[in-house]
Amino acid sequence: MPISYLTRIVEFTATHRIRRADWSVDRNAAEFGKAAVDHSHRYQCRVTVKGALQPEASGVTSLVALDALLAEEVTRRLDGRNINEALPEFADGRRLATGEALAVYLWERLAPRLPEGVRLHAVRIQEGPHIYSEYYGEP
């Protein structure tokens, strides 16, 4: 069967800051600029899955099931929230709340929950019109 790719886009608004707890306020400001203090983005999250075309799903996978997974793991978890406070993995500087780290985090949440035969190909986090991060599952 042919392998195909399906990309679904969801949007959410969230606040974050990029700040290392072990650095001074001045050092964080020098390294991360305005991102060192709380600020918000209207994020766009693009999730691409791949797999053989499934006749019963009319494509790679059930869009209803994929939408439900993205609602649970992305929208409901992040929309209207502060990433540094809502996600324990980003609290207290465990991970810096960058677009790159958020893409990896979402990969870790989504990949194991996809149906058999469907694989995650990419997670893209776009923070604005001129900046985005992509993760393809490489360690």
Secondary structure, 3 states (H helix, E strand, C coil): CCEEEEEEEEEEEEEECCCCCCCCHHHHHHHHHHHHCCEEEEEEEEEEEEEECEHHHCECCCHHHHHHHHHHHHHHHHCCEEHHHHCHHHHHHCCCCCHHHHHHHHHHHHHHHCCCCEEEEEEEEEEECCEEEEECCCC
